[in-house]
Amino acid sequence: MLKKSELDLFKTLLTELRARIQGDVDQMTDEALEIGHDEGESKSPTHLAELGTQNYERDFSLKFIENEQEVLDEIGEALHRISEKTYGICIQCTEEGKPASKSMIPKTRLKAIPYVRNCVSCEQKREEFSV
């Protein structure tokens, strides 16, 4: 199990990561939806190719925002697991009936992806079945 000081460190890490990603999402949302531009400027494209480029860039930005929102949801769930004192325990292992002491996610994995919910072997199994 993780010590309180380690949980506090991961909580800080997750909170900072959430703030950074939320800032990126907010900025990209504003840009994708063209919020905050001068109302006097015409933003309509003058050529069909330009219109296609704008639509592609908007679609790309919106897909990126959607993916980042999923990461924000994962971060929120990780913060909840910290408050529940289940952070760092592989969800898949516990669902398979393994005790918490045998279900720990390595700290190196948590440092790399602090919102991760499964150990490496369970994540590999999950990815194999989803292909």
N, C-alpha and C positions, 0 to 999 in steps of 0.2 A: 504494500500500500504506500501511497505517496504521503510524505510528511506535510504538515500544515504549511511550512515555509515553501515547499515545492508547489503546493496547490496555489498559494498566494502568487508565486512567480508565474505560473501558467495562467492564472486569472488576469494578471496584469498584461501578459503577452496577448491573450485573447481579446481583452478590452481594447488595447492599442490597435490590434489587427482589425477589429470590427470598425473602429473609428476611421482608420485609413481607407478601408474598402467602402464604407458608407460614403465617405467624401468623394471617392472615385465614382461611385454609382450616381450620386447626386449631380456631379459635374457632367458626366456622360448623358444622364437623362436630360438635363437642361440643354445640352448641345444637340442631342438627337431630336428633341422636340422643338428646337429653336426658340427656347424660352429666354427672355432677357435681351433679345436683339432690339435695335432701334426700330420703332414702328414706322419711321419714315423711309427706311431702306426697303427696297423691293428684294425679296429673297427668291423670287421665281426665276427659274433657269431660263436662259435665252436659247438653248439648244437641246434637242432630245437626248443627246449623249450626256450632257450635263445633268439632265433630269435623272437618267439611269444611274449615274454615279452617285447623285444625292440619295436616291432610293436605296442603292446598295450599301452606302455608308450608314444610313439610318437603320437598315435591317441588321447590319453587322453590329452596330452599337447596341441595339435593343437585345440581340442575342447575348452579347457580352454582359449586359446589365442583368439579364435573366440568370446567367451562370453565376455572376457575382452575388445575386440575391440568394441563390442556393447555398453559397459559401457562408453568407451572413446567417442564414437559418441554421447551418451546421455549427457555427460559432455560438449562436444562442443556445443550442442544445448542449454544447460542451460546457458553457457557463452554468447551465442548469445541473449538469452532472457534477460539476464542482460543488455546487450548493447541496446536492444530494449525497455527496461523498462517494460517488461512483465513478468519478473521472479517472481515466487511466486503466479502466477495466474493460476488456474486450466484450462488447455486447453479444457477439455471436458465440463466443466461448461460454458465456454464462447461460445463454439460451440452450446450449448443448448440455448443460448440467455440470460444467466444470466449476470447481470452487474458485472464488475470487483470487486466492493466492496463486492459482495456476492459470489465471486469465489476464494477467497484467500485460499491458502494452508497454514495450520498452521505452524508456525515457528518451532515447535518441529519436525514435519515431514520433513521439509527442512533441519534441523540440522542432522537428522538421515540419510536421503537420499537426499543430496543437489542437485542432478540432476533430482529429481522427477518432473513429468510434470502434474500429476493429484492429486486431493484431495483423501482422503481415500475412501469416498463413490463412487466416479466415478471409482476409480481403482478396487474396489470390483465388481462393475457392469461389468467392462471390463473383469475381470477374469472369472466371471460367464458365459459370452457369449463366451469366448474363450475355455471353457472346453467342 
